[in-house]
Amino acid sequence: MGIENFIKDALHKPSDYVGYHVGRELAELHPGKAILEGENWCFDLGAFVHANKCSVVHEDSIFNQIKTEWKGPGKKLGRSFENAWFNVLWRGQLLEVVLITYTRTCYPSRHHWIVADTREVTEAFFAEVCELSSEVRSEVLVFEDGEWTKNKELFDAIKSTTLDNLILRDNLKAEIQSDFAQFFLSRESYKRYGIPWKRGVLFIGPPGNGKTHTVKALVNQLGQPCLYVKSFKSEYSSNQENIRSVFARARMTTPCLVVLEDLDSMIDDDCRSFFLNEMDGFETNDGVVVLATTNYPKKLDAAILDRPSRFDRKYFFDLPGADERSTYVELWNKELEPELRFSARSAARLIHQTEGFSFAYMKELFLSSMMQWMAATGGITMDEIIHGQAVQLGKQIVASNTPQSIAKE
């Protein structure tokens, strides 16, 4: 048969028959050649071409379907091939690659077929494309809705995040920095003494006290690949399948950080055992650091919270004490424009007024006061405004901590 209607004819077949049909037709078109078929998410031919690892031309006699995605103002349009036939030149070898997207088990997936003179060439090409596609460089690998995407914008957004301007109690900041840096430098020592080179670290504390900021700063500072998991839930895959996918991907990317924010909302009764087995089961997780956060540790099962081999280190991000609040107020006041600054007496009073405030509420106190000062008329001073705002925010905190409010969480 000719190839003009190759993809169209394939897509008219029943979904269970498409793979066999395409493989058989390619074998008839290319007798004696090797054909490799797969469905791997990491076979990203576009990324391979973009890295100048091969050159491709479309097969002109076939209509190639290109999906275009708008990613926001000022950003380049995203393009992906849903159904296409390529002629590929790679390392002096001529290959053909067929991409066909069709639905099996309720969700669409893209399948590929690689045609070359020998099995060795098809396998070497396939392995090299997958290896490059699986690398995480200058981007964060994000898992959402059961799929992985590389997010350069998120990586760029955290590049300026450091621990320098973060206020934490006692030596907490230094402990965290030393702990993570030392781990990634100690691979040979772990190996020499027969200790599994893996970590589970849990950041615990009420919202707004620096957990997320610390995670971002660590990703930026350590320079290790980051896998950020938004949720294990998806429409077409079970939580267990997605947990397996996350840890399998992490093992391919070692050493790396796997970030699980709000762990208590990600793990339920149905997937808890599966998650624990992936953390501490038969599979080796060498080089994998699972960094999780929780605002509500009481919602976590004791098998997650208390067993050392899962999360063997816990750091507590408590509400700031008087010393931390004093440092925070001083830094903010110093950065304000002269006409917005308040007196030392007001600063001392403010430290007393903000007892029970998180750092997030402290930040809101300054921002809301500045906005109210700019909108005010009649010469009202920042001292008067900021103390009034502290009273209002204090009432909000009390209201949010009532039994009725807690029950809704």
Buried (B, 14 or more C-beta within 10 A) or exposed (E): EEBEEBBEBBBEBEEEEBBEBBBEBBBEBBEEBBBBBEEBBBBBBBBBBEEEBBEBEBBEEBBBBEEEEEEEEEEEEEEBBBBBBBBBEBEEBEBBBBBBBBEEEEEEEBBBBBBBBEEEBBBBBBEBBBEBBBBBEEBBBBBBEBBBEBBEEBBEEBEEBBBEEBBBBEEBBEEBBEBBEEBBEBBEEBEEEEEEBBBBBBBBBBBBBBBBBBBBBBBBBBEBBBBBBBBBBBEEBBBBBBBBBBBEBBBBBBBBBBBBBBBBBBBEEEBBBBBBBBBBEEBEBBBBBBBBBBBBBEBBBEBBBEBEEBBEBBBEBBBBEEEBBBEBBEEBBEEBEEEBBBEEEBBEBBBEBBEEBBBBBBBBBBEBBBEBBEEEEEEEBBBBBBBEBBEEBBEEBEEEEEEEEEEEE
